[in-house]
Amino acid sequence: MNQETRICQNCKKDFVIEPEDFDFYEKIKVPAPKSCAWCRQQHRMLFRNFKTLYKRNSDLSGQSVISMYSPESPYKVWTHDEWWSDNWDPKSYAKKFDFQKPFFEQFHELLLAVPRFAIMNTKSENCEYSNFTNGSKNCYLVFGCIDDEECAYGHIVWESEDSFDNLYLHKSELCYESVDCLGSYRLFYCQECESCSDSIGLFDCKSCQNCIGCVGLRQKLYHIFNEPVGKEEYEKFVKEHPFTNPETVSFILKKQRELRQALPQRSFFGSHNNNVSGNHVYNGKNMRDCFDVKGGENSRFIFTSRQTVDSYDVSFSPNIELVYNSLATLKSNRVFFSHLVNESSDVYYSDCCFTSHNLFGCAGLRNAEYCIFNQQYSKEEYEELVPQIIDHMKKTREYGEFFPIRLSPFAYNESIAQEYAPLSKEEAIAGGFKWVDDLPSTVGKETIEQEKLPKNPDEFGEALLSHILKCVKCGRNYRLIQKEINFYKRMRFPLPQECFNCRHARRMAMRNPRNLWSGICANCGKQIETSYPPESQKEFKIYCEACYNSEVA
């Protein structure tokens, strides 16, 4: 088919469907989307709540539990152990499909009936205050994290250890307040770095060690603000600018920002790619409009994933193949219009299903096969009924779209959509989204003023655990935990003056948006696509990849 320009049914902006897109839709026998890629991504994220946690009771046992669902949620919420036990059968909630009703009306009834786990921690140990973790151990307030150990206050931290307050950290250890770094050790306040160690305040550096406030360096040792120094001069700077003083970090980051404004900046962050576009793509081939992807090929509109093959419109989904318009899919293939489907295949319009195959419109199933609305069928019955349901959904104009926003368990500002596509309350309500005014927090409970907290790390001790602190930015209360106190003491860092939510918001604001804008290479004048918005293109000298590599790499 030829390229087509259509109008998004949500934002009313034009979007383009290209011939290869039509080929993919034809391959999986689904209609072309009615909304643009940005709105589709925003829509999916509405169904994922990372870090808005509530204290509530299990609807089964009454046991107090930390939950991503508020006490007022209409959904049945059980503890993690209750949900994963063998003492109940999700198929007991089965229902027959009614061809006299719309699909989503019936599916919503099933979602309200089938219990949900309070938080998502699969194959993890001692991570009760975290959500959407997999294969992790001894982690606290980490979200969307995989194969981590002894980490805290992290978002999308994968295969890392002993790291605190990081965002998009991969295969790293002993890192703090770092964003989009991978394969690194002892990085502090760094961004866009790879294979670096024992450094602070770096931006876009690779294979550097003992560097401070540098930008765009490769394989350097003992540099301060991009100038080479000897070991003695380096150690003198560190002694004269102790990291226990918050002004030291501010000074370093200010100088780093000035360097960024003076030096060429990459239009795209990633490496080992062939024919890719987006940002933060590594080891990709034929990956277009993709963001935060570690490994994949022949895919488009992928957001936060790894090892993604032949897939479109997928968010937060590692190790997948032939997946479309889905969210939180793990180690699965041929999954369509679904949420939280792990180690499964041939799944359509389902939610929270594990190690299952050939499902349509199911919820909460484990080790199941050939089910529709949790009802068991034979292979022959299933294969006869599914095409009839699809035809029915086409007539009701439901087929080909993700779950309607009214089915989301979360208000807009509870969900992760607020972090990647922030809206005001008025904007959210005008867009048809729900909003809650009272997110969980406390104020006015502080027991000590910030000025009275110890400044010398040698004085950091267990006494800090008894105190409730007040965030200097939002005024909400927060506390410290033992492992972070030990970390600050070990690394000689001051105690944080902001709560975790404000620290996280600050790190999120450091990243470029998940969008692409047209621009001009500041060196060769070539037309480029970049995640730097127009206002940032005025601040920085953005180079195309070829010019940047020839001058910096």
SELUMSE-501694 format. One line per 3 residues: number of its first residue (from 1); for each residue x, y, z of C-alpha. Coordinates in steps of 0.001 Angstrom, whole numbers. Layout:
<nodes>
NUM = X,Y,Z  ...
</nodes>
This chain:
<nodes>
1 = 0,0,0  982,3625,-396  1837,5990,2422
4 = -1224,7551,4041  -1659,10619,6210  -4479,10363,8733
7 = -5853,12502,11544  -5399,11184,15088  -8779,10588,16703
10 = -7392,11860,20022  -5082,14835,19486  -6437,15660,15989
13 = -2913,15990,14581  -1788,14407,11329  172,11168,11466
16 = 1647,9047,8717  1215,5321,8108  3976,4077,5835
19 = 3926,1091,3461  6028,-1074,5773  3578,-283,8590
22 = 696,-1536,6467  2746,-4656,5710  3083,-5347,9435
25 = -627,-4807,10110  -1490,-7109,7230  944,-9709,8535
28 = -847,-9924,11883  -4317,-9280,10390  -5210,-6131,12303
31 = -6562,-2798,11055  -4311,244,10909  -4380,2407,14082
34 = -6783,5301,14463  -4484,7409,16635  -891,8620,16365
37 = 2037,6794,17943  2359,9351,20762  -1299,8999,21782
40 = -1095,5227,21522  1902,5229,23862  164,7593,26295
43 = -2926,5379,26225  -979,2231,27137  934,3924,29951
46 = -2353,4799,31618  -2640,1130,32612  682,1046,34473
49 = 1223,2429,37951  4828,2192,39069  5332,4141,42243
52 = 2023,5456,43551  1675,3030,46453  -1081,2759,49029
55 = -1552,981,52311  -4741,-1056,52213  -6181,-4422,53227
58 = -6378,-7579,51176  -9903,-8248,49930  -9355,-11927,50715
61 = -7803,-12032,54176  -7976,-8446,55420  -4187,-8479,55808
64 = -2541,-5057,55577  -564,-4727,52362  1312,-2196,50229
67 = -574,-1904,46966  -576,-58,43647  -4375,16,43990
70 = -5990,2494,46359  -8400,1334,49078  -11188,2911,47008
73 = -10355,878,43886  -13297,-1234,42639  -10957,-4126,41858
76 = -10387,-7132,44113  -6852,-6899,45505  -4991,-9732,47219
79 = -1514,-9981,48687  1283,-11259,46490  1359,-14675,48196
82 = -2432,-15046,48174  -2626,-14355,44461  192,-16717,43525
85 = -1020,-19574,45743  -2729,-22701,44421  -5719,-22139,46699
88 = -7837,-20552,44016  -8625,-21078,40347  -8932,-18074,38007
91 = -11107,-20211,35745  -13798,-20179,38426  -14582,-16659,37226
94 = -15192,-17839,33663  -18061,-16505,31613  -19468,-17247,28186
97 = -19081,-14649,25482  -22334,-12836,24731  -22640,-11768,21109
100 = -25400,-9342,22081  -22967,-7137,24032  -19789,-5230,23137
103 = -16570,-7074,23922  -15109,-4454,26266  -18266,-4251,28356
106 = -17971,-7964,29086  -14198,-7836,29497  -14533,-5066,32090
109 = -16911,-7236,34099  -14299,-9996,34090  -11542,-7592,35184
112 = -13654,-6427,38112  -14363,-10019,39174  -10898,-11619,38949
115 = -8549,-10749,41859  -5352,-8783,41259  -2069,-8887,43153
118 = -1290,-5790,45214  2159,-5287,43692  4070,-7053,40948
121 = 7238,-8734,42204  8001,-11909,40298  10936,-14101,41258
124 = 12094,-11404,43675  13115,-11512,47332  12723,-8834,49993
127 = 11349,-6222,47589  8005,-5590,49329  8119,-1833,48816
130 = 8898,-2076,45111  6683,-2645,42101  7134,-4368,38759
133 = 10410,-6002,39700  11659,-9284,38311  14488,-11452,39571
136 = 15616,-8881,42130  16795,-9105,45729  16863,-6721,48689
139 = 15609,-3683,46811  13571,-764,48139  11383,1615,46162
142 = 12654,443,42803  10195,324,39921  10364,-1491,36608
145 = 13600,-3143,37662  15045,-6450,36483  17750,-8650,38020
148 = 18916,-6065,40573  20401,-6516,44019  20717,-4101,46950
151 = 19324,-1136,45008  16949,1610,46144  15040,4554,44683
154 = 15379,3467,41081  13294,3516,37916  14175,1124,35073
157 = 17345,-158,36721  18400,-3433,35118  21093,-5925,36134
160 = 22694,-3556,38635  23933,-3706,42226  24354,-1414,45222
163 = 23024,1641,43396  20741,4396,44671  18648,7123,43065
166 = 19144,6215,39434  17061,6378,36284  17612,4049,33337
169 = 20712,2369,34717  21957,-827,33091  24598,-3340,34184
172 = 26229,-997,36687  27375,-978,40293  27728,1600,43062
175 = 26109,4387,41059  24233,7360,42485  22020,10030,40932
178 = 22861,8907,37418  20664,8862,34321  20957,6714,31190
181 = 24251,5080,32099  25357,1545,31387  28213,-782,32137
184 = 29654,1581,34734  31056,1576,38262  30986,4292,40914
187 = 29371,6990,38792  27779,9932,40572  25565,12603,39003
190 = 26402,11365,35509  24275,11135,32379  24523,9337,29037
193 = 27723,7509,30008  28994,4071,29078  31759,1950,30614
196 = 32982,4711,32940  34146,4510,36532  35038,6574,39604
199 = 33713,9814,38149  31252,12577,38953  29217,14954,36821
202 = 30005,13447,33403  27853,13797,30300  28171,11577,27229
205 = 31493,10002,28168  32745,6522,27328  35461,4428,28940
208 = 36595,7241,31212  37984,6946,34725  38599,9487,37485
211 = 37024,12383,35603  34970,15304,36908  32487,17517,35079
214 = 33513,16364,31613  31537,16213,28365  32042,14019,25306
217 = 35294,12371,26359  36470,8951,25210  38991,6740,27013
220 = 40325,9472,29279  41867,9327,32730  42182,12163,35262
223 = 40344,14989,33522  38516,17902,35131  36125,19929,32961
226 = 37680,18268,29881  41215,19355,30815  43853,16697,31561
229 = 45299,16826,35055  47748,14723,36970  46697,12398,39731
232 = 47951,14812,42397  46035,17760,40897  42921,15602,40659
235 = 43178,14567,44291  43799,18183,45292  40564,19246,43536
238 = 38616,16511,45304  40050,17577,48650  39240,21240,48054
241 = 35741,20436,46790  34390,17809,49200  31256,16065,47987
244 = 29802,16354,51474  29144,19983,50529  26029,20214,48289
247 = 27533,23263,46608  30269,21068,45139  27818,19098,43020
250 = 26022,22282,41938  29345,23819,40919  30408,20750,38916
253 = 27070,20407,37121  27003,24116,36297  30441,23878,34688
256 = 29370,20716,32879  26320,22512,31467  28525,25306,30170
259 = 30712,22742,28427  27665,21133,26830  26611,24495,25455
262 = 30051,25060,23944  30782,21572,22568  29025,19506,19871
265 = 26141,17400,21158  24866,14141,19743  21502,14165,18003
268 = 20998,10550,19102  22246,8434,21997  23031,4809,21276
271 = 25639,2534,19748  26159,-602,17653  23105,138,15513
274 = 22076,-246,11899  19195,1812,10530  17631,3038,13750
277 = 15872,6208,14872  14613,7465,18206  16899,7683,21229
280 = 18788,5416,23615  18871,2449,21244  21731,-29,21564
283 = 22470,-3088,19427  19479,-2422,17202  18771,-3182,13556
286 = 15907,-1658,11612  14415,-97,14749  12491,3090,13938
289 = 10948,5556,16366  12211,3520,19309  13285,4771,22718
292 = 15184,3083,25531  15799,-218,23782  18652,-2617,24475
295 = 18799,-5002,21540  16228,-5691,18842  15399,-5693,15166
298 = 12654,-4965,12651  10435,-3082,15090  8828,337,15453
301 = 7361,2463,18245  9055,488,21019  9488,2113,24436
304 = 11667,619,27196  12489,-2886,26102  15300,-5255,25334
307 = 15656,-7993,22732  12576,-6970,20778  11922,-8578,17390
310 = 9247,-7882,14742  7060,-5852,17081  5144,-2562,17012
313 = 3717,-296,19695  5067,-1971,22798  6011,-454,26157
316 = 8037,-1858,29072  8390,-5292,27502  11717,-7170,27419
319 = 12472,-10280,25363  9544,-10375,22971  8789,-11286,19363
322 = 5831,-10410,17160  4012,-8364,19790  1655,-5500,18968
325 = 49,-2709,20971  810,-4257,24335  2254,-3257,27693
328 = 4441,-5084,30209  4943,-8220,28140  7905,-10386,29139
331 = 9511,-13332,27356  6540,-13809,25071  5617,-13953,21408
334 = 2499,-13284,19356  810,-11160,22011  -1665,-8509,20876
337 = -3616,-5755,22651  -2694,-7086,26074  -1242,-6023,29414
340 = 1112,-7916,31696  1415,-11159,29774  4558,-13103,30679
343 = 6157,-16212,29196  3158,-16782,26952  2164,-16931,23295
346 = -827,-16354,21019  -2622,-14104,23470  -5213,-11465,22540
349 = -6917,-8820,24656  -5847,-10292,27974  -4586,-8940,31279
352 = -2219,-10378,33863  -1701,-13853,32414  1357,-16052,32854
355 = 2854,-19086,31112  -251,-19482,28994  -1076,-19926,25341
358 = -4014,-19315,23020  -6011,-16919,25167  -8616,-14349,24157
361 = -10084,-11869,26610  -8707,-13543,29726  -7566,-12247,33127
364 = -5373,-13737,35844  -4710,-17091,34186  -1647,-19209,34833
367 = -570,-22280,32896  -3717,-22171,30803  -4484,-22808,27158
370 = -7429,-22337,24805  -9460,-20060,27037  -11897,-17226,26243
373 = -13067,-15036,29132  -11345,-17613,31389  -13670,-20319,30024
376 = -11903,-23524,29005  -12456,-24770,25445  -11045,-27522,23331
379 = -8585,-26546,20618  -11240,-27015,17963  -13853,-25007,19862
382 = -11406,-22210,20528  -10286,-21930,16914  -13906,-21840,15752
385 = -15080,-19236,18291  -12207,-16711,18174  -12790,-15630,14531
388 = -16474,-15110,15361  -15567,-12858,18298  -13133,-10898,16141
391 = -15868,-10381,13513  -18191,-9207,16285  -15553,-6762,17558
394 = -15057,-5404,14055  -18779,-4715,13798  -18722,-2889,17152
397 = -15542,-1089,16030  -13553,-2449,18978  -11024,-4678,17233
400 = -7555,-3289,16654  -7484,-915,19616  -5942,-1231,23081
403 = -8223,-1364,26136  -10435,1770,26380  -9180,4330,28892
406 = -12289,3782,31029  -10945,295,31839  -7746,1642,33406
409 = -7540,928,37154  -5677,4206,37648  -6227,7909,37449
412 = -3899,9733,35085  -1715,11135,37875  -1474,7711,39530
415 = -164,6125,36349  3205,6274,34665  1640,8357,31904
418 = 2017,11383,34181  5794,10864,34226  6357,10552,30481
421 = 3487,12724,29253  2685,15052,32186  -643,16884,32200
424 = -2282,19330,34550  -5470,18259,36248  -7474,20414,33853
427 = -5731,18961,30792  -6210,15392,32001  -9913,15820,32700
430 = -10417,17580,29366  -8772,14571,27700  -11239,12193,29313
433 = -8856,10858,31965  -9551,10340,35649  -7688,12360,38289
436 = -7222,11960,42041  -6489,14965,44249  -5030,13174,47248
439 = -2109,10960,46339  -612,9132,49336  1706,11366,51365
442 = 2079,12984,54745  2916,16551,55700  3682,18226,58983
445 = 5040,15071,60663  8716,16046,60534  10706,15523,63714
448 = 13874,17383,62814  14798,20379,60668  17142,19908,57726
451 = 19618,22356,59250  19991,20161,62315  20854,16990,60421
454 = 24506,15889,60626  26681,17153,57794  29719,14968,58406
457 = 29177,11435,57016  31143,10050,59956  28195,11123,62111
460 = 25578,9299,60024  24180,6582,62267  21093,4659,63331
463 = 19680,7719,65072  18687,9026,61636  16239,6144,61256
466 = 14001,7549,63981  13532,10892,62257  10902,12045,59781
469 = 12241,14617,57330  10580,17371,55313  11287,17739,51592
472 = 12720,21188,50850  10910,21245,47516  7376,19890,47994
475 = 7122,19940,51804  6089,16291,52045  7595,13961,54608
478 = 10076,11189,53911  12378,8906,55844  15792,7333,55415
481 = 16562,3624,55452  19646,1931,56830  21173,841,53536
484 = 21054,4353,52086  22577,5853,55233  25393,3330,54909
487 = 25771,4256,51248  26014,8010,51897  28516,7369,54666
490 = 30622,5106,52488  30577,7446,49477  30950,10650,51559
493 = 27766,12174,50192  25398,14490,52094  21935,13372,53126
496 = 19255,14099,50493  17120,17157,51172  14377,16149,48742
499 = 11927,13266,48958  12213,10394,46513  9376,11665,44311
502 = 11027,15051,43842  14413,13463,43200  12841,11181,40626
505 = 10989,14068,38952  14252,16020,38708  15958,13090,36986
508 = 13037,12580,34608  13230,16254,33621  16879,15753,32611
511 = 15934,13343,29816  14859,14352,26341  11192,13643,25564
514 = 10182,10450,23804  9562,12265,20589  11423,13314,17461
517 = 11769,16769,15927  13288,17924,12667  16536,19812,12936
520 = 19671,20865,11101  23140,19521,11891  25096,22446,13300
523 = 28177,21238,11429  27217,20020,7941  23717,21471,7610
526 = 22144,18084,6950  18491,17551,7882  18282,15398,11018
529 = 15736,13921,13392  16494,14350,17069  14887,13992,20468
532 = 16082,17511,21294  13015,19783,21051  13313,23064,19106
535 = 14112,25147,22205  17001,22832,23117  18308,22962,19552
538 = 18805,26698,20112  20779,26080,23303  23049,23293,22060
541 = 25012,22657,18868  23356,19428,17724  25459,17341,15318
544 = 24293,14491,13121  25737,11131,14062  28384,11142,11309
547 = 29684,14606,12186  29664,13888,15885  31550,10620,15496
550 = 34162,12201,13240  34841,14994,15717  34317,13425,19135
553 = 34264,9650,19024
</nodes>
